[in-house]
Amino acid sequence: MSDKGQVNPGALFELFNEIGIIEQLSRTTLEARLPKGLIAPHFAVLNHLIRVADGRTPVELARAFQVPKTSMTHTVSGLERHGLVTVRPNPNDGRSKCVWITEAGRGLRERVIGELMPEFRGMLEVFEPERLMSVLPVLRELRMFLDQQRNGEPPRDRAFRDPA
C-alpha cells in the first residue's frame, strides 16, 4: 500500500466509513451529557471557538462547518439563549457580528469533557494509551488536509452551488 497509485478505493472508503461510525457513536455519548436543548453541533461550535479562537463571524463559522449561514445562525442563537456565547458587533466591520464564548460556555465545555472520563477510562482498559494516541497525528494531518481542500472550494451554501 506504499504506492499511492495502488491503494484500493474501497479501502479508503472503509477508512472514512469507520471515521463516520466513530463520529456517530461519539456524538451519542457526547449528547447524553449536554443540557436539555443542546446537541453536538452546539458543542462543536463551543469547541471550535476555543480551539481556533473566538470572535468569529457567523459566516466564518458556517464556512468552517460547511453548513448554510442560516443553519449556523440558528445554532449560534441556541448557544446565545443558553448564555454560552454572546453576539456583538464586529469591531472590524460594523455591518456584521462576531460570536464570543462566555465563561459559562467555557465551563460547560470543560464539564462535559470531564463527564466523558468514564468512557475514556473504558477505552484505556482495552487499548494501550500509546497505541490509541498513535493514531492522533495521522488523524490530525488528515483533518488539516481536508480543511485545506474545503478552503479551496466555494462555500457550500445553497445560494453558491452550481446548478449544473
C-alpha positions as CSV (number, residue, x, y, z in Angstrom):
1,M,0.0,0.0,0.0
2,S,3.0,2.3,-0.1
3,D,2.5,3.1,-3.8
4,K,-0.2,5.9,-3.8
5,G,-1.5,4.6,-7.2
6,Q,-2.1,1.1,-5.9
7,V,-4.5,1.9,-2.9
8,N,-7.8,0.3,-3.2
9,P,-10.6,2.9,-3.3
10,G,-12.8,0.6,-1.3
11,A,-10.1,0.6,1.5
12,L,-10.1,4.4,1.5
13,F,-13.9,4.4,1.7
14,E,-13.7,2.0,4.6
15,L,-11.4,4.4,6.4
16,F,-13.9,7.2,6.1
17,N,-16.7,4.9,6.9
18,E,-15.0,3.9,10.2
19,I,-14.4,7.5,11.0
20,G,-18.1,8.3,10.3
21,I,-19.3,5.4,12.5
22,I,-16.9,6.6,15.3
23,E,-18.4,10.1,14.9
24,Q,-21.9,8.8,15.3
25,L,-21.1,6.7,18.3
26,S,-19.2,9.5,20.0
27,R,-21.9,12.1,19.2
28,T,-24.5,9.9,21.0
29,T,-22.1,9.7,24.0
30,L,-21.5,13.4,24.0
31,E,-25.1,14.4,23.6
32,A,-26.1,12.3,26.7
33,R,-24.0,14.8,28.7
34,L,-25.3,18.0,27.2
35,P,-28.0,20.1,28.9
36,K,-31.5,19.8,27.5
37,G,-31.8,21.8,24.3
38,L,-28.2,21.4,23.3
39,I,-26.9,18.9,20.7
40,A,-23.5,18.0,19.3
41,P,-23.4,20.9,16.8
42,H,-23.7,23.4,19.7
43,F,-20.8,21.7,21.5
44,A,-18.8,21.7,18.3
45,V,-19.1,25.4,17.9
46,L,-18.0,26.0,21.5
47,N,-15.1,23.7,20.9
48,H,-14.2,25.4,17.7
49,L,-14.3,28.9,19.3
50,I,-11.9,27.6,22.0
51,R,-9.6,25.7,19.6
52,V,-9.4,28.3,16.8
53,A,-10.2,31.5,18.8
54,D,-13.5,33.2,19.4
55,G,-14.7,36.4,17.8
56,R,-15.6,34.6,14.6
57,T,-18.4,35.8,12.3
58,P,-21.4,33.5,11.7
59,V,-20.2,33.3,8.0
60,E,-16.8,32.2,9.1
61,L,-18.3,29.6,11.4
62,A,-20.7,28.4,8.6
63,R,-17.8,28.0,6.3
64,A,-15.7,26.1,8.9
65,F,-18.6,23.7,9.5
66,Q,-19.7,23.6,5.8
67,V,-23.3,24.5,6.6
68,P,-25.5,27.3,5.3
69,K,-25.3,30.6,7.2
70,T,-28.9,30.2,8.3
71,S,-28.1,26.9,10.0
72,M,-25.2,28.4,11.8
73,T,-27.2,31.4,12.8
74,H,-29.8,29.0,14.3
75,T,-27.0,27.1,16.2
76,V,-25.5,30.3,17.5
77,S,-28.9,31.6,18.6
78,G,-29.3,28.4,20.6
79,L,-26.0,28.9,22.3
80,E,-26.8,32.5,23.0
81,R,-30.2,31.6,24.6
82,H,-28.3,29.3,26.9
83,G,-25.8,32.0,27.8
84,L,-22.9,30.1,26.3
85,V,-21.9,32.8,23.7
86,T,-22.5,36.4,23.1
87,V,-23.0,38.0,19.8
88,R,-21.6,41.5,19.4
89,P,-20.9,43.9,16.6
90,N,-17.8,43.1,14.6
91,P,-15.1,45.6,15.8
92,N,-13.6,45.5,12.2
93,D,-16.8,45.8,10.3
94,G,-20.0,47.3,11.9
95,R,-22.2,45.6,9.3
96,S,-21.5,42.1,10.7
97,K,-21.4,40.5,14.1
98,C,-18.9,38.2,15.9
99,V,-19.5,35.3,18.3
100,W,-17.7,35.3,21.6
101,I,-17.7,32.3,24.0
102,T,-18.7,33.2,27.6
103,E,-17.3,31.9,30.8
104,A,-20.4,29.7,31.1
105,G,-19.6,28.3,27.6
106,R,-16.0,27.5,28.6
107,G,-17.2,25.9,31.8
108,L,-19.8,23.8,30.0
109,R,-17.2,22.5,27.6
110,E,-14.8,21.6,30.4
111,R,-17.6,20.0,32.5
112,V,-18.7,17.8,29.5
113,I,-15.2,16.7,28.7
114,G,-14.8,15.8,32.4
115,E,-18.0,13.8,32.3
116,L,-16.6,11.8,29.3
117,M,-13.8,10.4,31.5
118,P,-15.6,7.1,32.3
119,E,-15.8,6.4,28.6
120,F,-12.2,7.4,28.1
121,R,-11.1,5.2,31.0
122,G,-13.1,2.3,29.5
123,M,-11.2,2.7,26.2
124,L,-7.9,2.7,28.1
125,E,-8.8,-0.7,29.6
126,V,-9.0,-2.1,26.1
127,F,-6.4,0.0,24.2
128,E,-2.8,0.8,25.3
129,P,-2.7,4.6,25.6
130,E,0.3,4.8,23.3
131,R,-1.4,2.7,20.6
132,L,-4.6,4.8,20.9
133,M,-2.7,8.1,20.8
134,S,-0.6,6.9,17.9
135,V,-3.5,7.5,15.5
136,L,-3.8,11.1,16.5
137,P,-1.0,12.5,14.3
138,V,-2.4,10.8,11.2
139,L,-6.0,11.9,12.0
140,R,-4.8,15.5,12.7
141,E,-2.9,15.5,9.3
142,L,-6.0,14.1,7.6
143,R,-8.2,16.8,9.1
144,M,-5.7,19.5,8.1
145,F,-5.6,18.2,4.6
146,L,-9.4,18.2,4.4
147,D,-9.5,21.7,5.9
148,Q,-7.2,22.9,3.1
149,Q,-9.4,21.2,0.5
150,R,-12.5,22.8,1.9
151,N,-10.9,26.2,2.0
152,G,-10.1,25.9,-1.7
153,E,-13.7,25.3,-2.6
154,P,-16.5,27.8,-2.9
155,P,-18.9,28.0,0.1
156,R,-21.4,25.1,0.3
157,D,-24.4,27.4,0.9
158,R,-27.2,26.6,-1.5
159,A,-27.0,30.1,-2.9
160,F,-23.5,29.4,-4.1
161,R,-23.9,25.9,-5.5
162,D,-23.6,25.5,-9.2
163,P,-26.9,24.1,-10.5
164,A,-25.1,22.2,-13.3
